[in-house]
Amino acid sequence: MKLIRPFHKVWKFYADGFRNMPSWGRQAWAMVIFKGIVVFIIMKFVFFPNHLKKNFDTDEQRSGYVLEQLTKTK
């Protein structure tokens, strides 16, 4: 119960702050969150394609490839 109290105080602090925020502040936060989601989607699908799912058919092939890459010496 003692562990929950600090988290509850922090939650109330931020909830009160957002509740008393002017409308332009809420719009700004909505824009920041929206941009964050868009950037995450772009990063996920453009820069980090699922190489293992695309190039290997089974989990065994994928795990073998990962093991080979991790243990390969240069």
C-alpha positions as CSV (number, residue, x, y, z in Angstrom):
1,M,0.0,0.0,0.0
2,K,2.9,2.4,0.7
3,L,4.3,1.8,-2.8
4,I,1.0,2.8,-4.5
5,R,0.8,6.2,-2.7
6,P,3.6,7.9,-4.5
7,F,2.4,6.8,-7.9
8,H,-1.1,7.9,-7.0
9,K,0.2,11.4,-6.0
10,V,2.1,11.7,-9.3
11,W,-1.0,10.6,-11.3
12,K,-3.2,13.2,-9.5
13,F,-0.5,15.9,-10.1
14,Y,-0.5,15.3,-13.9
15,A,-4.3,14.7,-14.1
16,D,-4.9,18.0,-12.3
17,G,-2.4,19.7,-14.6
18,F,-4.1,18.5,-17.8
19,R,-7.5,19.2,-16.4
20,N,-6.6,22.8,-15.7
21,M,-4.7,23.3,-19.0
22,P,-6.0,25.9,-21.5
23,S,-7.5,24.7,-24.7
24,W,-4.4,25.6,-26.8
25,G,-2.2,23.5,-24.5
26,R,-4.5,20.5,-25.1
27,Q,-4.3,21.0,-28.8
28,A,-0.6,21.2,-28.6
29,W,-0.3,18.0,-26.7
30,A,-2.7,16.3,-29.2
31,M,-0.5,17.4,-32.0
32,V,2.6,16.1,-30.3
33,I,1.0,12.7,-29.6
34,F,-0.3,12.5,-33.2
35,K,3.1,13.4,-34.7
36,G,4.8,10.8,-32.4
37,I,2.4,8.1,-33.6
38,V,3.0,9.1,-37.3
39,V,6.8,9.0,-36.8
40,F,6.6,5.6,-35.1
41,I,4.6,4.2,-37.9
42,I,7.0,5.6,-40.5
43,M,10.0,4.3,-38.6
44,K,8.4,0.8,-38.1
45,F,7.4,0.1,-41.7
46,V,10.0,2.1,-43.7
47,F,13.2,1.8,-41.8
48,F,12.7,-1.5,-39.9
49,P,11.0,-4.1,-42.3
50,N,10.5,-7.6,-41.0
51,H,13.5,-9.2,-42.6
52,L,13.1,-12.6,-40.9
53,K,9.4,-12.9,-41.8
54,K,10.0,-12.0,-45.4
55,N,13.1,-14.2,-46.1
56,F,12.4,-17.3,-44.0
57,D,9.4,-19.6,-44.0
58,T,9.6,-21.4,-40.6
59,D,10.6,-20.4,-37.0
60,E,13.4,-23.0,-37.2
61,Q,15.0,-21.3,-40.2
62,R,14.6,-17.9,-38.5
63,S,16.2,-19.0,-35.3
64,G,19.0,-20.7,-37.2
65,Y,19.8,-17.5,-39.1
66,V,19.7,-15.4,-35.9
67,L,22.0,-17.9,-34.1
68,E,24.4,-17.9,-37.0
69,Q,24.5,-14.1,-37.1
70,L,25.0,-13.8,-33.3
71,T,27.8,-16.4,-33.2
72,K,29.6,-15.5,-36.4
73,T,33.2,-14.5,-35.9
74,K,34.8,-11.8,-38.1
